[in-house]
Amino acid sequence: MVRVKRGNVARKRRKKILSLASGYRGAHSVLFRVANQQVMKALRYSYIGRKQKKRIFRRIWISRINAASRLNGLSYSQLIHKLKQSNIDINRKMLSQIAVLDSS
């Protein structure tokens, strides 16, 4: 049986992980095993964070719309209901921009 020497492939794989882990503190950026765990954890958190960012922005938009609509004597839910009744299709991001920029 011929021995398989995979030095180049293994080095590339380890180097990729260690480059992703650069900037981590202590052994987390030097030792491959620890760095690999930290990179996998970081990638997991970044995936979750991309989903959470959408939720957080939606909450911000809704609170801005609510504040602006209350200045005009409506609650947020009443405003959305009346917009839907009038067949006005405008998303919350644009509504919050209008609320912020046209507050006067």
C-alpha positions in Angstrom: 0.0 0.0 0.0 1.3 3.4 -1.0 1.5 6.0 1.7 -0.5 9.1 0.9 1.3 12.3 1.7 -1.2 15.1 1.9 1.1 17.8 3.2 0.1 20.5 0.7 -3.6 20.0 1.1 -3.5 19.8 4.9 -1.3 22.9 5.1 -3.7 24.8 2.9 -6.7 23.8 5.0 -5.0 24.7 8.3 -3.7 28.0 6.9 -7.2 28.9 5.8 -8.6 28.3 9.2 -5.7 30.2 10.9 -6.1 33.1 8.6 -9.8 33.3 9.5 -8.8 33.2 13.2 -6.2 36.0 12.9 -7.0 38.7 15.4 -8.4 36.3 18.0 -6.7 36.4 21.4 -4.1 34.0 22.7 -4.0 30.4 21.5 -7.3 31.0 19.6 -5.3 32.5 16.7 -2.2 30.3 16.9 -3.2 26.7 17.6 -5.1 25.0 14.9 -7.4 22.9 17.0 -8.6 25.8 19.2 -8.7 28.2 16.2 -10.9 25.7 14.3 -13.4 25.6 17.1 -13.5 29.4 17.5 -13.9 29.9 13.7 -16.7 27.4 13.6 -18.4 29.2 16.5 -17.8 32.6 14.9 -19.3 31.4 11.6 -22.4 30.1 13.5 -22.8 33.4 15.3 -22.4 35.4 12.1 -25.2 33.2 10.4 -27.5 33.8 13.4 -26.6 37.5 13.4 -27.6 38.0 9.8 -31.1 36.7 10.6 -31.3 38.8 13.8 -30.3 41.9 12.0 -33.5 41.7 9.8 -35.6 41.4 13.0 -33.9 44.3 14.8 -34.3 46.6 11.8 -38.0 45.8 11.5 -38.5 46.6 15.2 -36.7 49.9 14.7 -38.8 50.8 11.7 -42.0 50.0 13.5 -41.1 52.1 16.5 -40.2 55.1 14.3 -43.5 54.7 12.4 -45.4 54.4 15.7 -43.8 57.6 17.1 -44.6 59.6 14.0 -48.2 58.3 13.7 -48.9 59.1 17.4 -47.9 62.7 16.8 -50.7 62.7 14.2 -53.3 61.1 16.5 -53.1 57.5 15.3 -51.6 54.4 16.7 -49.3 52.2 14.6 -51.9 49.5 14.2 -54.6 51.9 13.1 -52.2 53.5 10.6 -51.3 50.1 9.0 -54.9 49.1 9.0 -55.9 52.3 7.1 -53.1 51.9 4.7 -54.1 48.3 3.9 -57.8 49.4 3.5 -56.7 52.1 1.0 -54.6 49.6 -0.9 -51.4 51.5 -0.3 -48.5 49.1 -0.6 -45.5 50.8 1.0 -43.1 48.8 3.2 -42.1 49.7 6.7 -38.6 50.7 5.8 -39.9 53.4 3.4 -42.6 54.5 6.0 -39.9 55.0 8.6 -37.8 57.0 6.2 -40.8 59.2 5.6 -41.5 59.5 9.3 -37.9 60.5 10.1 -37.3 62.9 7.2 -40.8 64.6 7.0 -41.3 64.9 10.7 -42.0 68.7 10.5 
